Amino acid sequence: LLFLNQLQKDLEEVKELLTKATRKRVRDVLMTEKHKLELEIKNQPPPKPKDVAEEEKSLLGGYTVKINNYGWDQSDKFIKIYISLNGVQKLPAENVQVNFTERSFDLLVRNLNGKNYTMTFNNLLKPISVEGSSRKIKTDTVLVMCKKKREEKWECLTQVEKESKEKEKAAYDTSDPSEGLMNLLKKMYAEGDDEMKRTINKAWVESREKQSKGDIPMDI
């Protein structure tokens, strides 16, 4: 609930900035962020009634850890998600629970070395068969098997990932090559380490110097 409130506050601020922005590139960046925030808010699970949440909390006890790291693979019939958890094979089978819906699943691992572990996948890319899906416990690993409703290749796991990739592609797929390059450089700069930032800054300065001397006509 706290995370959802933060997302809504971020969205309000982005909307406020949009009313003041006049430059096209700035507005484009803000619009992309607005759509991303709206999608995140839409995909948040509905809040549970207080009594249910309190009951679950008392049942779990201890410290609950949200799992963010996983690997995945697929066959014609299954999406396979691999979650590494040291010693999970020593737990009673009922301590590892997975609840499936047609487009999501929740994993709960109870009392593993004094902690509980949870993972939630919402908005899976395509529908799955609840009855055909299952979980397997292997050495230090939980394998979640999502049975595909149709035997087809998935390009990614969730609808959010797909939309994010499409927006990213659209940002660089532009009729103006210099604008596409600028977007790419901005992304590399934002996500890069200090060395990457220094490299981009150096290239930027050098291109400006060449331009001022008339060596290159195009403003990159």
Residue pairs with C-beta under 8 A, 6 or more apart in sequence:
1 47
3 44
4 41
4 44
4 47
7 37
7 40
7 41
7 44
8 41
10 37
11 34
11 37
11 38
11 41
14 30
14 33
14 34
14 37
15 34
17 30
18 27
18 30
18 31
18 34
21 27
21 30
32 167
32 171
35 167
36 164
36 167
39 160
39 163
40 160
43 122
43 123
43 160
45 120
45 122
47 53
48 56
60 110
60 116
61 111
61 116
62 111
62 114
62 115
62 116
63 114
63 115
63 116
64 115
64 116
64 117
64 118
65 115
65 116
65 117
65 118
66 117
66 118
66 119
67 83
67 85
67 107
67 117
67 118
67 119
69 83
69 84
70 81
70 82
70 83
70 119
71 81
71 82
72 79
72 80
72 81
72 82
72 157
73 80
73 82
74 80
74 148
74 153
74 154
76 148
76 151
77 147
77 148
77 151
78 145
78 146
78 147
78 148
79 124
79 128
79 145
79 146
79 148
79 154
79 157
80 143
80 144
80 145
80 146
81 121
81 143
81 144
81 146
81 157
82 141
82 142
82 143
83 107
83 119
83 141
83 142
83 143
83 144
84 140
84 141
85 109
85 112
85 117
85 140
85 141
85 142
86 113
86 140
87 112
87 113
87 140
88 96
88 109
88 112
88 137
88 140
88 141
88 142
89 137
89 138
89 139
89 140
91 109
91 110
91 111
91 112
91 137
93 137
95 109
95 110
95 111
95 112
96 107
96 108
96 109
96 110
96 135
96 137
96 142
97 107
97 108
97 109
97 110
98 105
98 106
98 107
98 108
98 133
98 134
98 135
98 144
99 105
99 106
100 128
100 130
100 133
100 146
101 130
102 127
102 128
102 130
102 149
103 122
103 123
103 124
103 127
103 128
104 120
104 121
104 122
104 123
104 124
105 120
105 121
105 124
105 128
105 133
105 144
105 146
106 118
106 119
106 120
106 121
107 117
107 118
107 119
107 120
107 135
107 142
107 144
108 116
108 117
108 118
109 116
109 117
109 118
109 142
110 116
121 157
121 158
122 158
123 158
123 159
123 160
124 146
124 157
124 158
124 159
125 154
125 155
125 156
125 157
125 158
125 159
125 161
125 162
126 148
126 149
126 150
126 152
126 154
127 149
127 150
128 146
128 147
128 148
128 149
129 147
129 148
129 149
131 147
132 147
133 144
133 145
133 146
133 147
134 145
135 142
135 143
135 144
135 145
136 142
136 143
136 145
137 143
148 154
155 162
156 162
156 165
168 187
171 180
171 183
171 187
172 180
172 183
172 184
173 180
174 180
174 183
178 218
178 219
178 220
181 220
182 220
185 200
185 204
188 196
188 200
189 196
189 197
189 200
192 200
207 216
207 220
210 216
211 217
211 219
